Amino acid sequence: MCGRYFQYGTKQEVAEFVRAKRITSETIAPDYNASPTTRQPILRVDRDTGERELVLMDWSKQKYLPAYATINARSERLLESNMWKTFIRKGQRGCAIMSGFYEFPVVEMLPDPPQTDVPAPSEEAAPALFDFRLPPEPPKKKKKPKVVKEARAFAVHGQDFFLAGALWDTLKLPNGDVIEWFTIITTDPNELVEDDHDRMPWIIPPIPPADLELWLDPHFGRREGEAERLAALVRT
């Protein structure tokens, strides 16, 4: 699962890396703790002009609809989930720009401190003036062991940035405002990540460049077999 990532770049550096022709926000800046519900730059292709653009979007829609877990989309369910399949076919695909991502493996389980039983009153104790007894205490719930996690960062060797596959959509709020939000596609981990987590972001390789162009093409996906081709691209 990808729940935290970071990118070091300024607006200009990010724009140059993705070759964006248009930037819709002036607030793109380095972020060392990109987390769900924050606004992050997403690369996509404008449907009308065909040019690459950087757009600030909310990571997931949980800020507005807390019951919906939309942080990640599993690669193997892109065509099984009606929501993800719709985004794939409608061309609502893009890329998150990362310098690296974090995982938080459990490194230690701390045992609970021993419970001390309160001794029962002695039968030989002097009788109380009033026979007043408290009701028995309900059984205590067993506490879960305390978990110690360790932050570990992963990056692509020799690269300041890389692209992770994403899907995006719009959401109309009760006040009439319309926001754009995104989810990050996750896949099986490689050999570097698998000891720390069972998922990782789908990193789009720079070669062949045609794969990235196909993923970003907003007109590709509606015709027969195109969505399946995109899903196969994610699984490679």
PEBEL-V373303 format. One record per backbone hydrogen bond with DSSP energy under -0.5 kcal/mol. NH is the residue of the N-H (numbers start at 1). CO is the residue of the C=O. If there is no record, write none. Layout:
nh=NH co=CO
nh=NH co=CO
This chain:
nh=3 co=1
nh=5 co=34
nh=6 co=100
nh=7 co=31
nh=11 co=28
nh=14 co=10
nh=15 co=11
nh=16 co=12
nh=17 co=13
nh=18 co=14
nh=19 co=15
nh=20 co=15
nh=21 co=52
nh=22 co=52
nh=24 co=54
nh=31 co=7
nh=34 co=5
nh=36 co=3
nh=37 co=59
nh=38 co=35
nh=40 co=38
nh=40 co=57
nh=42 co=55
nh=43 co=95
nh=44 co=53
nh=46 co=51
nh=50 co=46
nh=53 co=44
nh=54 co=22
nh=55 co=42
nh=55 co=53
nh=57 co=40
nh=58 co=180
nh=59 co=38
nh=60 co=58
nh=60 co=182
nh=64 co=61
nh=65 co=61
nh=68 co=65
nh=69 co=67
nh=70 co=68
nh=73 co=184
nh=75 co=186
nh=77 co=74
nh=78 co=75
nh=81 co=77
nh=85 co=81
nh=86 co=82
nh=87 co=83
nh=88 co=84
nh=89 co=85
nh=90 co=86
nh=91 co=88
nh=92 co=87
nh=93 co=91
nh=94 co=166
nh=95 co=43
nh=96 co=164
nh=97 co=41
nh=98 co=96
nh=98 co=162
nh=99 co=6
nh=99 co=100
nh=100 co=6
nh=101 co=154
nh=102 co=4
nh=103 co=152
nh=105 co=150
nh=107 co=148
nh=108 co=148
nh=110 co=108
nh=110 co=146
nh=117 co=115
nh=125 co=122
nh=132 co=130
nh=133 co=131
nh=146 co=110
nh=148 co=108
nh=149 co=147
nh=150 co=105
nh=152 co=103
nh=154 co=101
nh=157 co=155
nh=159 co=156
nh=162 co=98
nh=164 co=96
nh=165 co=202
nh=166 co=94
nh=167 co=183
nh=168 co=92
nh=169 co=181
nh=171 co=179
nh=173 co=171
nh=173 co=177
nh=176 co=173
nh=179 co=171
nh=181 co=169
nh=182 co=58
nh=183 co=167
nh=184 co=71
nh=185 co=165
nh=186 co=73
nh=187 co=200
nh=193 co=190
nh=194 co=190
nh=196 co=193
nh=197 co=193
nh=200 co=187
nh=202 co=185
nh=203 co=201
nh=204 co=163
nh=204 co=202
nh=205 co=203
nh=211 co=208
nh=212 co=208
nh=213 co=209
nh=214 co=210
nh=215 co=211
nh=216 co=212
nh=217 co=213
nh=218 co=216
nh=220 co=217
nh=226 co=223
nh=227 co=223
nh=229 co=225
nh=230 co=226
nh=231 co=227
nh=232 co=228
nh=233 co=229
nh=234 co=230
nh=235 co=231
nh=236 co=232
nh=236 co=233
